[in-house]
Amino acid sequence: MARYIGKRLIYMFITLALIATFTFFLMKILPGSPIASADKLSPEQRAVVEARYGLDQPLPVQYFDYMFGLLKGDLGISINQFKGANVTDVILSRMGPSAQIGFQGMLLGTVLGILFGMVAALRQNTWVDYGSTIVAIIGISIPSFVFASMLQYWLGLKWDLFPVALWKDGFMSSVLPSIALAMFPLATAARFIRTEMIEVLGSDYITLAKAKGASGSEIAFKHAFRNALIPLITVLGPMAVSILTGSLVVEQIFAIPGIGEQFVKSIMVNDFSIIMGTTIFFSVFLIVVILIVDILYGVIDPRIRLSGGKS
Amino acid sequence: MEKILQVKDLELSFHTFGGEVKAIRGVNFDLYKGETLAIVGESGSGKSVTTKSIMRLLPEATSEFKNGEILFGGRDLTKLSDKEMQKIRGKDISMIFQDPMTSLNPTMPIGRQITEPILKHQKIGKDEAKKVAIDLLRLVGMPKPELRMKQYPHQFSGGQRQRIVIAIALACNPQILIADEPTTALDVTIQAQILELMKDLQKKIDTSIIFITHDLGVVANVADRVAVMYGGKIVEIGTVDEIFYNPQHPYTWGLLSSMPSMDAEDAKLYAIPGTPPDLLDPPKGDAFALRSEYAMKIDMEQPPPFFKVSDTHMAATWLLHPEAPAVEPPEMVIERMKKFPGSRYYEGSAN
């Protein structure tokens, strides 16, 4: 197991290096300059500013400077969005709200999704089943920004239950964005669990469990549930991605001072170091999620317990 | 002998998109204490459905008891509630399934799978149940049972898994053990081991076994009595000697003739022509008539009643009617009948 994780860490490192390289050159190809109102500056003033951020160096030098900084954990300093602030500090200060709504959204989505899926499978072809299928279809097909606006209109404006777009009331402020983020994981989990539960409930070992005298709920929870979870773990990774990309939009809509909101703005103003830093931060997050998913597989399914290659 | 289970006039249908499939069309048999009753027949003859209906393991949404009763311990199993059935399943009646590769839960250690029915049906603690499970594993011939309790099904071979399934079935010393083709999915050497094991265990714990199979070699090995099923009905029932050496129903003749034999002179294997009847629209006479070269006019029109051959032997064929013309069974069957005292071809004791 330790050996497996070690191997994975090396792969993660390589992946990150590739992502950093790719993003770096992509940004350099993009037109525009991070220097605010660059065309109003004289060539001399411009040269001074560029020299301060190392933008006057040849591209390979800039690249290796950046990569070495990255090795040391230095993401550089913000060029214009947060003038001169350390990128790491910027990201860390913005992480709280994003992590909160992301975590709440994911938790709400998967738990409700699993519940919907289970109930639908156990009450197959009844109105409960159809209802949960409809919820799943809606959750997948309605984009989060539409759903977010609907939440704002009904729950925020009309019924005045939650703040519409104000990050001041702690948990109350996080409810609407969390629900908006939860829709996709909810729909995905519900669909996967339903399909898988129906298949598992028809398998031989469920018949055997029944033949042992197990009751309906024992069969569903002790025998079927764990087996039905396996494919859901596969989509946990993509679900984490959806929470991330969803948060880019949702944070904008609900005016949440999170990473997503800041990321979008940094792209608009061409702040290279913030874009790079945030991309790398998101990449690390996703790669770690994928690693956790792979380890979870082994925990849930003994047939794929991880071993360190050939022993 | 004490009757432990009585199946009377059992009729069961499945509701499908195509209509009502009459899977069991009036099945009668008794199971005696300590005996092994084999139910044989080809796929779709209703043998599995019969036993699954005893356990009430058929999907309730699509299956329906149309008639008859299944009497066990003074109660009619067809009328019990789910709760009451749960108390019987795994405790009084338990079952071994066909494919050991799929009948164990892949994500649960086998120890827990064995202790589950023990904890459910007996008032004993977890540690005690574990001891019972280890003893059971030892009983079914699993080496180092203590170490294997924590392992998962994929860490066992097919034969070992079937031993585990048998251990689960025996966990509460059931009065009836239903074995639904327990050796079909195993290779031949393992088959023999499992059959020996089952015979051994039956002596030790004195349970009655219903053994479903389509392998007549297995039947000869394990059974005391045999019921031959065809088209959702039992067509012949008798002791194993009566069925093998004095068969009366043309379908039983066909089955016996299609058994591969070591000393057959020509290597051709006999196969019964035609296909089993469509139970969506079952034939009104003898279900086997269309495939039988011995069929008479009445076979097409009226289902044959059971004719008594001996106290233990009955067959449902019009050929046994006093007014039916005498027919010659296939040669291979005559050869068998020659060895059976009481059959019309008996040639005296050879030994």
Interface residues (C-beta under 8 A of the other chain):
Chain A: S203 D204 Y205 T207 L208 A209 K210 A211 K212 G213 A214 S215 G216 K222 H223 R226 N227 I300 D301 P302 R303
Chain B: M55 L57 D82 K83 Q86 K87 I88 R89 G90 K91 S94 M95 F97 D99 T102 S103 L104 N105 P106 T107 M108 E116 P117 K120 H121 Y152 H154 V165 I168 A169 A171
